[in-house]
Amino acid sequence: MDLKELLMLCIEKKASDLHITENEPPILRIHGKLHRTENKALSRDDTKRLIYAILSNQQKEIFEKDLELDFSLALPDIDRFRVNVHMQRGSVEAAFRRIPLKIPSIDDLGLPPIVKDLARKPNGLLLVTGPTGVGKTTTLAALVNMINDERESLIVSIEDPIEFIHKNKKSVVKQREVYSDTHTFADALKHTLRQDPNVIVVGEMRDLETISTALTAAETGHLVLATLHTPDAPQTIQRIIDVFPPYQQQQVKLQLSDCMQGVVSQLLLPRADGNGLVLANEIMVGTPAIKNLIREQEIAQIPTIMQTGFQFGMKTMDRSLKELYEQKLITLDVAVSKVKSTDEFRRL
């Protein structure tokens, strides 16, 4: 048994992830559930042998120094995988996230038409948010792919690691990988402003410097697409403001209200028929009313505007859950487990 065979099994079973862990057989995640393969349990030596077989000498050095390693792995003409190697109680272990070669379209993902309109804006900030593993990177890739198809732009993407590979179509797409092509998101983003970009893609806004530079870029005529690990639009706005020291927050509110185009928040939920996952999404559009609330830091009022902003393409997560339930795509139990306001869900 080698790692390539396990990755091919992952593709064959349509699994999203493969886990290599001590004292367990290789484990696949299929439609959100863990499935142990029929292989024998792996010893500590087995896990290290399997994982080290795919690492370069440089990657081994980095891992042994940092005890963490993220990179992408390609099976030519088949699929790509995002890999995280880590230690667990002294054992070398790894998680492999499958990345299909074909970039899905916005329609394939089930996102509403307003998301296309937001991605067609010439400048401003468009954020894709949600917890880990809900397809934020996939949505970001679909947005870049649409821009690449439709208009002549220079797109600079900063990723850790590079997952979907974009080929130049109408646009020129430059993909820079953190640690391979640049030291940090913040360093790359600062220098990207001197590379004549029209669109800047930030794989993850992790720190104050990255967020600050992204806001400046969005404010100065660039379209910035980025992800954040926040569950919804109000918490996304609050998180960005809270990253800054108190003396800067008033300025940040003004910047954010000026450049905010929208927030797309996502959840992946098990389908009612047990055959895969379905995307639920919340959409906040940067209308004048929303921008005014950001400027005045009346963040708690944003959900109310979203509930009444259907004509602008806005949608709360509760409404999205209700629609998926009515279409019989998810069960009532799944919907109720994710709603934010049980009263609103019942009213809907």
C-alpha positions in Angstrom: 0.0 0.0 0.0 1.4 3.4 -1.0 0.0 6.9 -0.8 -0.9 7.1 -4.5 -3.1 4.1 -4.2 -4.9 5.7 -1.2 -5.4 9.0 -3.1 -6.8 7.1 -6.0 -9.2 5.3 -3.6 -10.2 8.8 -2.3 -11.1 9.9 -5.9 -12.9 6.6 -6.7 -15.0 6.8 -3.5 -15.7 10.5 -4.2 -14.3 11.4 -0.7 -13.5 15.0 0.2 -10.6 14.1 2.5 -8.1 11.4 3.4 -6.7 11.1 6.9 -3.5 9.2 7.8 -3.3 8.7 11.5 -1.6 6.3 13.9 -3.4 3.1 15.1 -6.1 3.5 12.5 -6.5 2.4 8.9 -6.5 5.2 6.4 -9.8 7.1 6.9 -11.9 8.8 4.2 -14.5 11.5 4.7 -17.4 10.9 2.3 -20.4 13.3 2.3 -19.3 14.7 5.7 -19.0 11.3 7.4 -15.8 9.4 8.3 -15.3 5.9 6.8 -12.5 3.6 7.8 -10.9 1.8 4.9 -10.4 -2.0 4.9 -6.6 -1.6 5.2 -4.7 -2.6 8.3 -4.2 -0.1 11.1 -1.1 2.1 10.6 1.8 2.0 13.0 3.9 5.1 13.8 6.5 3.9 11.3 3.9 3.4 8.6 2.5 6.9 8.9 5.9 8.5 8.7 7.0 6.3 5.8 3.8 7.1 3.8 4.0 10.8 4.4 7.8 11.3 4.0 7.7 9.5 0.7 6.0 12.5 -0.9 8.1 15.2 0.8 11.1 16.9 -0.7 14.2 17.3 1.4 13.4 21.0 1.8 9.9 20.1 3.0 11.2 17.6 5.5 13.5 20.2 6.9 10.7 22.8 7.2 8.4 20.2 8.9 11.0 19.0 11.3 11.8 22.6 12.3 8.2 23.9 12.5 6.3 20.7 13.2 3.6 21.9 10.7 3.6 21.9 6.9 1.0 22.9 4.3 1.5 22.3 0.6 -0.3 21.1 -2.5 0.1 17.8 -4.3 -0.8 17.0 -7.9 -1.6 13.7 -9.5 -1.1 14.8 -13.1 -4.3 14.9 -15.2 -6.3 13.4 -12.3 -6.7 15.6 -9.2 -4.9 17.9 -6.8 -4.8 17.7 -3.0 -4.2 20.3 -0.3 -2.0 18.6 2.3 -1.4 19.4 6.0 1.3 17.4 7.8 1.3 17.6 11.5 2.4 15.9 14.7 0.0 14.1 17.0 1.4 12.6 20.3 4.8 12.2 18.6 3.4 10.6 15.4 3.8 12.1 11.9 0.2 12.4 10.5 -1.5 14.1 7.6 -4.8 15.3 6.2 -5.4 15.4 2.4 -8.2 17.6 1.0 -9.2 16.8 -2.5 -9.3 19.6 -5.1 -10.9 18.7 -8.4 -9.0 19.8 -11.6 -12.1 21.3 -13.0 -13.1 24.6 -11.4 -16.8 24.7 -10.8 -18.9 27.6 -12.0 -20.9 29.9 -9.7 -24.1 28.2 -11.0 -22.6 24.7 -10.3 -22.1 25.7 -6.7 -25.7 26.8 -6.4 -24.8 30.4 -5.5 -27.5 33.1 -6.4 -27.0 35.5 -9.4 -26.2 38.5 -7.2 -22.8 36.8 -6.4 -21.9 37.2 -10.1 -23.0 40.9 -10.0 -20.7 41.5 -7.0 -17.7 39.8 -8.8 -18.3 42.1 -11.8 -17.7 45.2 -9.7 -14.6 47.1 -10.9 -13.3 47.7 -7.3 -14.1 47.2 -3.6 -14.0 44.3 -1.2 -15.9 41.1 -1.6 -15.5 38.5 1.2 -16.4 34.8 1.3 -16.8 33.6 4.9 -17.7 30.5 6.9 -16.1 27.9 9.1 -13.3 25.5 7.9 -14.3 23.0 5.2 -17.4 24.7 3.7 -15.9 25.5 0.3 -14.7 29.1 0.6 -11.6 28.4 -1.5 -13.8 26.7 -4.2 -16.2 29.7 -4.3 -13.2 32.1 -4.6 -11.8 30.0 -7.5 -15.3 30.1 -9.2 -15.3 33.9 -8.9 -11.8 34.2 -10.3 -12.7 31.8 -13.1 -15.7 33.9 -14.1 -13.6 37.1 -14.2 -11.0 35.3 -16.2 -13.7 34.2 -18.7 -15.4 37.7 -19.0 -12.9 40.5 -18.9 -9.3 41.5 -19.5 -7.8 41.9 -16.1 -4.5 41.3 -14.4 -5.4 39.0 -11.4 -2.9 38.4 -8.7 -3.8 35.6 -6.3 -1.9 35.0 -3.0 -2.6 31.5 -1.6 -1.4 29.1 1.1 -1.1 26.7 -0.6 -2.2 27.0 -4.3 -5.2 24.8 -4.7 -7.1 25.3 -8.0 -4.8 26.1 -11.0 -6.1 28.9 -13.3 -5.1 29.1 -17.0 -5.0 32.5 -18.6 -8.1 33.2 -20.7 -9.2 36.8 -21.2 -7.3 37.7 -18.1 -3.7 37.1 -16.9 -3.7 35.2 -13.6 -0.6 35.2 -11.4 -0.8 32.7 -8.5 1.7 33.2 -5.7 2.2 30.6 -3.0 3.1 31.7 0.5 6.5 30.3 1.6 7.4 29.3 -2.0 6.9 32.6 -3.9 6.7 35.0 -1.0 7.2 34.9 2.8 3.8 36.0 4.1 0.4 37.2 2.9 1.2 40.7 4.2 4.5 40.9 2.3 2.9 39.6 -0.9 -0.1 41.9 -0.7 2.1 45.0 0.0 4.2 44.3 -3.1 1.2 43.3 -5.2 0.0 46.9 -5.3 3.1 47.7 -7.4 2.4 44.9 -9.9 -0.4 46.7 -11.8 -3.3 44.4 -10.7 -7.0 44.9 -11.4 -8.1 42.1 -9.1 -6.3 40.9 -6.0 -7.2 37.5 -4.4 -6.2 36.9 -0.8 -6.5 33.3 0.2 -7.1 34.2 3.9 -7.1 37.6 5.7 -5.2 36.4 8.8 -3.7 39.4 10.5 -3.9 43.2 11.0 -1.3 44.0 8.3 -3.0 41.8 5.6 -6.4 43.2 6.4 -5.2 46.8 6.5 -3.4 46.5 3.1 -6.5 44.7 1.6 -8.7 47.6 2.7 -6.3 50.1 1.1 -6.2 48.1 -2.1 -10.0 47.9 -2.2 -10.2 51.7 -1.6 -7.8 52.6 -4.3 -9.5 51.1 -7.3 -8.8 47.3 -7.1 -11.4 44.6 -6.7 -10.2 42.5 -3.7 -11.6 39.0 -3.1 -10.7 37.3 0.2 -11.9 34.8 2.8 -12.4 35.0 6.5 -13.2 32.4 9.1 -16.3 34.1 10.4 -19.9 32.6 10.5 -21.9 35.5 9.1 -21.8 39.1 7.7 -22.3 41.0 11.0 -19.5 39.1 12.7 -17.3 39.5 9.6 -17.6 43.3 9.9 -17.1 43.3 13.6 -14.0 41.0 13.3 -12.3 43.4 10.8 -13.0 46.4 13.0 -11.8 44.6 16.2 -8.5 43.6 14.6 -7.4 47.2 14.7 -6.4 49.2 17.9 -9.1 51.5 19.3 -7.5 54.7 18.0 -7.7 53.3 14.4 -11.2 51.9 14.5 -13.0 55.0 13.4 -10.9 55.3 10.3 -11.4 51.6 9.5 -15.1 52.0 9.8 -15.0 54.7 7.2 -12.7 52.7 4.9 -14.9 49.6 5.2 -18.1 51.5 4.6 -16.6 53.1 1.6 -15.3 49.9 -0.1 -17.5 47.1 1.1 -19.3 45.4 -1.9 -20.6 42.3 -0.1 -20.2 39.3 2.1 -21.1 35.7 1.1 -21.3 33.4 4.1 -21.5 29.6 3.5 -22.4 26.3 5.2 -22.2 22.8 3.7 -25.0 20.6 4.9 -25.8 16.9 4.4 -28.5 16.3 1.7 -31.8 14.8 2.8 -31.3 11.8 0.5 -27.8 11.1 2.0 -26.2 11.6 -1.4 -23.7 14.3 -0.8 -23.7 17.9 0.5 -25.6 21.0 -0.4 -24.5 24.7 0.0 -26.5 27.1 2.2 -25.5 30.8 1.8 -26.1 34.2 3.4 -25.6 37.3 1.2 -25.0 40.8 2.4 -24.8 43.5 -0.3 -23.1 46.8 0.4 -26.1 49.0 -0.1 -26.1 52.6 1.2 -28.1 51.5 4.3 -25.6 48.7 5.1 -22.7 51.1 4.6 -24.3 53.6 6.9 -24.6 51.0 9.6 -20.9 50.1 9.3 -19.9 53.8 9.5 -22.0 54.2 12.6 -21.0 50.8 14.0 -24.6 49.7 14.3 -23.6 46.2 13.4 -26.5 44.6 15.4 -28.9 46.2 12.9 -27.4 44.6 9.8 -29.5 41.4 10.0 -32.7 43.5 10.0 -31.6 45.3 6.8 -30.7 41.9 5.3 -34.2 40.5 6.1 -35.8 43.3 4.3 -33.3 43.7 1.5 -34.5 40.8 -0.7 -34.8 43.2 -3.7 -31.1 43.9 -3.5 -30.2 40.2 -3.6 -29.7 40.0 0.2 -30.6 36.8 2.0 -30.2 35.6 5.6 -28.9 32.2 6.4 -32.3 31.4 8.0 -34.0 32.1 4.7 -31.5 30.0 2.8 -32.1 27.1 5.2 -35.9 27.5 4.8 -35.6 27.4 1.0 -33.4 24.3 1.1 -35.9 22.6 3.4 -38.9 23.5 1.2 -37.0 22.0 -1.8 -36.5 18.8 0.3 -32.8 19.2 -0.1 -32.2 19.1 3.7 -34.2 17.7 6.6 -36.0 19.8 9.2 -33.6 18.6 11.9 -30.6 19.8 9.9 -32.2 23.1 9.2 -33.2 23.8 12.8 -29.7 22.8 14.0 -28.2 25.7 12.0 -30.8 28.5 12.3 -29.8 31.7 14.1 -33.3 32.8 15.0 -35.8 30.0 15.7 -38.6 32.7 15.7 -37.6 34.1 12.3 -37.3 30.5 10.9 -40.8 29.7 12.1 -42.2 32.9 10.7 -40.6 32.2 7.3 
